[in-house]
Amino acid sequence: MIQPNAPTSADSPTAAIEPLAMTASQIAEQGIVPVSLRTWRRMDSAGKCPRGLTCGGRKVWRLSDLRLWAEWDFPDRRVFEARLRLETPKEMTSSRKPA
């Protein structure tokens, strides 16, 4: 996601920065997960994708969680979070606890 006032040149340092989190529409538009926006929202409601976070009134998903979820062959939320707890060091899990 490019900031509105940021330079867009490929030589610009901001061009190489990727977001930490994405909205559902960004996930669908950029093909992070190969599903439509409607399918993504259904998957979220059914607990078939990683848990999102609310940030500034908008629901977003950590890009790192999405990549890991894809690497682990898209398990449902319950399996993903259980595996994440097993494979994440204790000091990092405090910020990842479900709401």
C-alpha angles and dihedrals in degrees: 000000000000118000114239096243097034121112112254099205116127087231091058117105090226092059090069096048114100124200123261092218138019137203121238091258091051091050091052096041095049096042094237085147115021098239136097123259091254092051091048091054091049091049090051092050091048094048094246097129136046117291114267128221129228112234120174091344093307127106113234136173126219110250089218090056092049092051092047091047090054091045089054090052098257104292118187118268096264093053093042093052093045091051091044090055091051096048101038121086113249095246091059098049097071092077093045100056113129117250 
